[in-house]
Amino acid sequence: MTSAKRYTAPKPSLAQKRFLDALGGNAKVAEAVSARLLMDKPLTPQAVAQWKVRGIPYGYRDTLLAVAEDKGVEAPADMGGMRGAA
């Protein structure tokens, strides 16, 4: 994983925390993101849990939006990815 994914994001909103839960929770989100990004070292559920405290890193937001689209889950308005801010 590159360090570009680790830079600081704003504190997560309640909507973002609920979004991660709607995607299946920490383990399912970690699995889905790791699979989509073909990561050598997969994300852990603990890493996703930290997103609920520290914020979702911008480098993962587009991937989360794609996962949400696949699952039919609506993303919160403040989940802008690298493609554009909310």
N, C-alpha and C positions, 0 to 999 in steps of 0.2 A: 504494500500500500504506500502511496506517495504521501509526503507530508502536506500536500496541497489540500487534502481532505480534512485536516485537523485544525484549521484556523478557527478562531473564535466566532461564534454565532450569537445573536441576541438571545436572551433568556426565552424559553419556550412559553407560548401562550397556553391557556387551558385547552383551546381548540386543537393545538398541535399535539398535546398529550393525549387527548381523546382520539385524534387521528391515528396515532401510533397504535393505540388499543384497538381501534376499528380495523386496522390492517392485520390483526391477529395477535398483538402483543409482542413483547420483546424477542422471544425465540423465533417466531414466524417472520418478523421484520428482519432480523439478523440473517436468517436463512434466505429470504427472498432477495435482499440486497446483495448478499454475497454471491448468490447464483447469477443474478443479472449482471454483476460486474466481473464475474469469473475471477474472483479474488484467490490468490495463492494462500493467504491466511485469512480465513473467514472472520466476519464480525462475530462478536459474542453477544449473547443476550444482555450481558452486563454493560457492554458498550452502548447498546440501544437504551438501556435504563438510564444511563448517564445523559442521553440526549434529552430526557424528560426533566433533567435538573439544569444542565448547562446550555441546552439549545441544540437543535439539529444542525450539524455542520452544513454549510452551503454546498460543499462538494457532493453531498449525498441527496440533496433535495430533488434534483431532476430524476434521479433513480427512484426515489420514494413516490414521486408523482406518477411515474410510469407503472410502478407496482400498484398504486391506487387505481389507476385506469384499468389495469388488467383485472382487478378484483371488484371493480364497480363501486369503489369507495370514493366519496367526494372529499377533495382536499380543502382544508380551511383557506380562507382568503389570504391569510398571512404566510402561506407556504410557498412564496415565490422562490423559484430555483435560480440557477445561473442564467436561464433564459430571460429572466426579467423579475423585477420586484413586484410584490403584491400591491 
